[in-house]
Amino acid sequence: MAGASIEATLEIWASSLRDVKARMRPLFGQERVAASANSFLDGLLGEERRKTGWMRAEAAGDPGPWRQQAILGRGRWDADDLRDIVRTYALETLVDADAVLVIDETGFLKQGKASCGVGRQYTGSAGKITNCQIGVFASYVSRHGHAFIDRALYLPKSWTDDPTRMAATAVPAETAFATKPALARVMIDRAIAAEVPFTWVAADSVYGVGALETALRRAGKGYVLGVTSQHAVVSWGKERLVAGTAGGVVQDLSPSDWTRLSAGEGTKGARLRDWAYLELADLDAADYDAARAGVWTRGLLIRRNIADGDLAFFSTWCPAGTLVQTLVRVEGHRWAIEDSFETAKNELGLDHNETRSWHGWHRHVSLVMLAFAMMATIRTRANAATPPKTPLRMTRTT
C-alpha cells in the first residue's frame, strides 16, 4: 500500500493535532481551561500505558493532577458539544454514502458503588457479570476507516429509581431509565437529524428486535441486526416456506444453502465463515413511510463458524435484490467497533476514567473519541499520500 514518508506522516500528525485543538477551543471560556484540555488530549495520545490523572499531569509538566481533573469535573463545558465536533471532524475524512453505523457496547470495570451507572451487570469485556459501567457507542464505518461518533452511559433501574444516587453524581434531572436499544435509537435518530450519510445499521442481538427495526424501516435504512436462536421467523409471498424459530429453521437447510464468504479482512487475513440467507417477505417501503418508494426484503441471515459449527443469526432489511455478499459485508463491519474498543482502551485510556460523575464520564469518553478520530484521520491521510518519486538517472557506460 502506498503511504506517506515518515516526515510527511509526522507533519500530518502535527497539523491534525493543531486542527483538533482549534476545533475544541470555542468550548472553553478561558484560555487556561483550553490549555488544560489540550494537555489532557496530549496525555491521551502520549506513550504512557496508564492515562491516569497523575501520569497525564507528569507528561504535561504539572505538579499534580488537579488541572487535569478539573477538565472532567469543575470546568464548565458541554461534552455533547464536543461529541458533535468529533462527529463533524470524523466525517470530513470518513464520509461515504454506503457507510455502516455500528452499534455496540463495552464495559468499564469499577470498584465500589459510587461511580455513575455502576452495578453488577454482564459485560462482554470481562465475559461475565461483574461490577462495571456500560457504555453504548455508535461507530461510523466506511471504506475509508472508522471512528466513534456517539456514546451513551447506560443507567440500570437501580440508579434511575434512586433520586439520591442520581443527584450525587449530577445526572440531569430529566434522565429516566432507557434500555440499551432505546439508547441506540436515540443515537441513530441523532445521526439522521445531523444528516450523517449512511445506508446500513449493524448491531448484535442486544439491539436486534422490536422498535429499533421499525424505526430503521421508517428511516429508509437497511440493517443487519443480531437475533437469538429463539427469534421467530415466518415467510410469505415466497416460493420457499419458512416458519419457526431461527434455530429451528437452520435444521432444515441443505448443504447447497450454504456459501463460504469472507466478512472482511481481519488481523489474520480473510474472516471466512459459512453463510445462509433466507428471504422472508417483500414489502413496500411506503408501508413505513409514505414518502418512500420501492420494494424491500425482510430476511434471515445465518452465520456458521467453519471450525466448530457455532451459529449466529441476523434479522435483515434491504432493498429487493440485495446480494448476500453485501449483507455479509455489512455484518462484518461490526468487527471495526470491537477493534475500536480495544485500541481506545489499550492506547487512549478509554477505560481509565477516574471520575464518578455523569458529566465526568461523558467528558472523558468524548475526549477519547476525539483522540481516536484524529488517529483515524491521520491513518487515512497517510495511507492516501504517495511519496514523491525519485527520478531515475541513466548512466551511460562505455
C-alpha positions in Angstrom: 0.0 0.0 0.0 1.3 3.4 -0.9 1.8 5.7 2.0 3.4 8.9 3.2 7.0 9.1 4.2 7.9 9.3 7.9 8.5 13.1 7.6 5.2 13.6 5.9 3.3 11.4 8.4 4.8 13.5 11.3 3.6 16.7 9.6 0.1 15.2 9.1 0.2 14.3 12.9 1.3 17.8 13.9 -1.2 19.6 11.6 -4.1 17.2 12.8 -3.3 17.9 16.4 -3.4 21.7 15.8 -6.6 21.3 13.9 -8.5 19.3 16.7 -7.3 21.7 19.4 -8.5 24.7 17.4 -11.9 23.0 17.0 -12.1 22.4 20.8 -11.2 25.9 21.7 -14.7 27.5 21.5 -15.9 25.1 24.1 -13.9 26.8 26.8 -14.4 30.3 28.1 -10.9 30.8 29.4 -7.6 30.2 27.8 -6.1 28.4 30.8 -9.0 25.9 30.7 -8.5 25.4 27.0 -4.8 24.8 27.6 -5.6 22.2 30.2 -7.9 20.5 27.7 -5.1 20.5 25.2 -2.8 18.9 27.8 -5.4 16.3 28.5 -5.6 15.4 24.9 -1.8 15.3 24.6 -1.8 12.9 27.6 -4.3 10.6 25.9 -2.2 10.5 22.8 1.1 10.0 24.7 3.1 6.9 25.2 2.1 6.2 28.8 0.2 3.0 29.1 -1.9 4.2 32.0 -3.7 7.5 31.3 -4.3 8.4 35.0 -4.5 12.0 36.2 -1.1 11.8 37.8 0.5 10.4 34.7 -1.1 12.9 32.4 -0.1 15.7 34.7 3.5 14.4 34.8 3.6 14.3 31.0 2.2 17.9 30.9 4.7 19.1 33.4 2.1 19.9 36.1 2.9 19.5 39.8 -0.3 17.5 40.3 -3.4 16.1 38.6 -5.7 19.0 39.6 -5.8 20.8 36.3 -6.4 17.5 34.5 -9.2 16.6 37.0 -10.8 20.0 36.6 -11.4 19.4 32.9 -13.6 16.4 33.8 -15.1 17.8 36.9 -15.2 21.5 37.9 -14.8 23.0 34.5 -17.9 24.3 32.7 -18.2 23.0 29.2 -20.7 20.7 27.4 -19.5 17.2 26.5 -22.3 16.9 23.9 -20.9 19.9 22.0 -17.6 18.0 21.8 -19.4 14.9 20.7 -20.8 16.9 17.8 -17.4 18.3 17.0 -16.0 14.8 16.9 -18.7 13.7 14.5 -18.2 16.5 12.1 -14.4 16.1 12.2 -14.5 12.3 11.6 -17.0 12.6 8.7 -14.7 15.0 6.8 -12.4 12.1 6.2 -14.5 9.0 6.5 -17.7 10.1 4.9 -19.2 7.6 2.4 -22.9 7.2 1.3 -22.6 3.4 1.7 -21.3 3.6 5.3 -22.5 1.4 8.1 -23.5 2.8 11.5 -22.4 0.1 14.0 -23.9 0.0 17.5 -22.3 -1.9 20.3 -21.4 -1.6 24.0 -18.4 -2.1 26.2 -17.9 -2.4 29.9 -15.8 -0.3 32.3 -14.7 -2.3 35.3 -15.1 -0.4 38.6 -14.6 -0.9 42.3 -17.3 0.3 44.7 -20.8 1.7 44.2 -20.3 5.4 43.7 -19.4 5.8 40.0 -22.3 6.8 37.9 -24.2 3.9 36.5 -22.0 1.2 38.2 -23.6 -2.1 39.2 -23.3 -5.8 38.8 -24.1 -6.4 35.2 -22.9 -8.5 32.3 -20.2 -7.1 30.1 -18.6 -8.9 27.2 -15.4 -7.1 28.0 -15.0 -9.4 31.0 -17.2 -12.2 29.7 -19.2 -12.3 32.9 -21.4 -10.4 35.4 -19.2 -8.1 37.3 -19.1 -4.6 38.9 -18.9 -2.2 36.0 -20.4 0.7 34.0 -21.8 0.0 30.5 -21.3 2.5 27.6 -23.3 2.2 24.4 -21.4 3.5 21.3 -22.1 4.3 17.7 -19.2 3.9 15.3 -19.1 5.2 11.7 -17.6 2.6 9.5 -16.8 3.2 5.8 -14.2 2.1 3.2 -12.0 5.0 4.4 -11.9 3.8 8.0 -13.9 4.0 11.2 -14.4 6.2 14.3 -16.8 6.7 17.2 -19.4 9.4 16.6 -21.7 9.0 19.6 -21.9 7.5 23.1 -24.3 7.0 26.0 -23.9 5.8 29.5 -26.4 3.1 30.4 -28.1 3.6 33.8 -29.7 0.5 35.4 -33.0 0.8 37.1 -31.2 0.6 40.4 -29.9 4.0 39.6 -32.8 5.7 37.9 -35.1 4.5 40.8 -32.8 6.2 43.3 -33.0 10.0 43.2 -30.3 10.4 45.9 -27.8 8.4 43.9 -28.7 10.2 40.7 -28.2 13.7 42.4 -24.9 12.7 44.0 -23.4 12.0 40.5 -25.0 15.0 38.9 -27.2 13.1 36.5 -29.6 15.5 34.7 -32.9 15.6 36.5 -34.9 14.7 33.3 -32.9 11.5 32.8 -35.2 8.4 33.0 -34.5 4.7 32.6 -33.7 3.7 29.0 -32.9 0.3 27.6 -29.8 -0.2 25.5 -31.9 -0.5 22.3 -33.6 2.8 23.3 -30.2 4.5 23.7 -29.2 3.1 20.3 -32.3 4.5 18.7 -31.6 8.0 20.2 -28.1 7.9 18.7 -29.4 6.7 15.3 -32.0 9.4 15.3 -29.3 12.0 16.2 -27.2 10.8 13.3 -30.1 11.1 10.9 -31.0 14.5 12.2 -27.4 15.6 11.7 -27.6 14.3 8.1 -24.9 11.8 8.6 -24.6 9.8 5.3 -25.0 6.1 6.0 -27.0 3.3 4.4 -26.8 0.5 6.9 -27.0 -0.2 10.6 -25.4 -3.3 12.2 -25.6 -4.4 15.8 -25.6 -7.6 17.9 -28.5 -9.4 19.5 -28.9 -7.0 22.3 -30.4 -4.5 19.8 -31.9 -6.8 17.2 -35.7 -6.8 17.7 -38.5 -4.5 18.5 -39.0 -0.8 17.9 -35.5 -0.3 16.6 -36.3 -2.4 13.5 -39.5 -0.4 12.8 -37.6 2.9 13.3 -35.0 1.9 10.7 -37.5 0.8 8.2 -39.3 4.2 8.5 -36.0 6.0 8.1 -35.2 4.0 4.9 -32.1 2.4 6.4 -31.0 -1.2 5.7 -29.9 -3.3 8.7 -28.2 -6.5 9.8 -29.2 -6.9 13.4 -28.3 -9.9 15.6 -31.1 -12.0 17.0 -31.2 -15.1 19.2 -31.9 -18.7 18.1 -35.4 -18.3 19.6 -36.2 -15.4 17.3 -39.5 -16.2 15.5 -39.4 -16.1 11.7 -42.1 -16.6 9.1 -42.2 -16.1 5.4 -45.0 -15.1 3.0 -45.2 -14.5 -0.7 -42.0 -16.5 -1.2 -41.6 -19.9 -3.0 -39.8 -21.3 0.0 -41.9 -21.6 3.1 -40.1 -20.7 6.3 -41.8 -20.8 9.7 -40.5 -21.4 13.3 -37.6 -20.1 15.3 -34.2 -19.1 13.7 -32.6 -22.1 15.5 -35.2 -24.5 14.2 -35.2 -23.2 10.6 -31.4 -23.8 10.3 -32.0 -27.5 10.9 -33.9 -27.7 7.6 -31.2 -26.2 5.5 -29.3 -28.3 2.9 -25.6 -28.1 2.1 -26.4 -26.2 -1.1 -28.0 -23.4 1.1 -24.6 -22.5 2.5 -21.9 -20.3 0.9 -18.4 -19.7 2.2 -17.8 -16.0 2.2 -15.4 -13.5 3.8 -16.9 -10.9 6.1 -13.8 -8.7 5.5 -10.1 -8.7 6.3 -9.0 -9.4 9.9 -5.6 -9.4 11.6 -5.1 -13.0 10.3 -6.5 -12.5 6.8 -9.9 -13.0 5.4 -12.6 -13.8 8.0 -14.2 -16.8 6.3 -17.5 -18.2 7.5 -20.3 -20.3 6.0 -23.4 -18.2 5.4 -27.1 -18.9 4.5 -29.6 -16.3 3.6 -33.4 -16.8 3.5 -35.7 -14.2 2.0 -38.9 -14.0 4.1 -41.0 -11.3 2.5 -41.1 -8.4 0.1 -42.6 -5.2 1.4 -43.3 -1.8 0.0 -41.2 1.0 1.6 -44.4 3.2 1.5 -45.9 0.9 4.2 -43.5 2.5 6.7 -43.1 6.0 5.1 -45.5 7.3 2.5 -42.7 9.5 1.1 -40.6 6.5 0.2 -41.0 4.1 -2.7 -39.5 0.7 -3.7 -39.6 -2.9 -2.6 -37.6 -4.0 0.3 -36.9 -7.6 1.5 -37.1 -8.8 5.1 -34.8 -11.8 5.7 -32.8 -14.0 8.0 -29.0 -14.3 7.6 -27.2 -17.2 9.3 -23.5 -17.4 10.0 -21.8 -20.7 10.8 -18.3 -21.0 12.2 -16.1 -23.3 10.0 -14.1 -24.7 12.9 -16.8 -25.6 15.4 -20.1 -25.0 13.7 -21.2 -22.3 16.1 -24.2 -20.4 14.7 -25.3 -16.7 14.8 -28.5 -15.3 13.4 -29.3 -11.8 12.0 -32.6 -10.1 11.0 -32.1 -8.2 7.8 -33.8 -5.4 5.9 -32.5 -4.4 2.5 -33.6 -3.2 -1.0 -35.0 -6.2 -3.0 -32.3 -7.9 -5.0 -29.5 -7.1 -2.5 -26.9 -9.8 -2.7 -26.0 -12.0 0.3 -22.4 -10.8 -0.2 -23.5 -7.3 0.6 -25.3 -8.4 3.8 -22.2 -10.4 4.9 -20.0 -7.3 4.3 -22.3 -5.2 6.4 -22.3 -7.7 9.3 -18.5 -7.9 9.0 -18.3 -4.2 9.7 -19.2 -4.9 13.3 -15.6 -6.1 13.7 -14.5 -2.5 13.3 -16.1 -1.3 16.6 -14.6 -4.2 18.5 -11.2 -3.2 17.1 -12.0 0.4 18.1 -12.8 -0.6 21.7 -9.5 -2.5 22.0 -7.5 0.3 20.6 -9.2 3.0 22.6 -8.7 1.1 25.8 -5.2 -0.1 25.2 -3.8 3.1 23.6 -6.0 6.0 24.6 -7.2 5.3 28.1 -10.9 4.9 27.3 -11.4 2.8 30.5 -9.0 4.9 32.6 -11.7 7.5 33.7 -11.2 8.3 37.4 -14.3 10.5 37.9 -17.6 9.3 39.4 -20.0 11.8 37.9 -22.3 11.7 34.9 -20.6 14.7 33.2 -17.1 13.3 34.1 -17.8 10.1 32.2 -19.2 11.9 29.1 -16.3 14.4 29.1 -13.6 11.7 29.4 -15.2 9.5 26.8 -15.8 12.4 24.3 -12.1 13.4 24.6 -11.0 9.9 23.9 -13.4 9.8 20.9 -11.7 13.0 19.6 -8.2 11.4 20.0 -9.4 8.2 18.2 -11.0 10.2 15.3 -7.7 12.1 15.0 -5.8 8.9 14.7 -8.3 7.6 12.1 -7.9 10.8 10.1 -4.1 10.6 10.2 -4.1 6.9 9.1 -6.4 7.7 6.2 -4.4 10.7 5.1 -1.1 9.0 5.4 -2.2 5.9 3.5 -3.6 8.1 0.7 -0.4 10.0 0.4 2.1 8.7 -2.2 5.8 9.6 -1.6 7.3 11.6 -4.4 9.1 9.5 -6.9 12.8 9.8 -7.2 13.9 10.5 -10.8 15.7 7.6 -12.4 19.1 8.8 -13.6 20.5 6.9 -16.6 24.3 6.4 -16.6 26.0 5.8 -20.0 28.5 3.0 -19.9 31.4 2.7 -22.3 
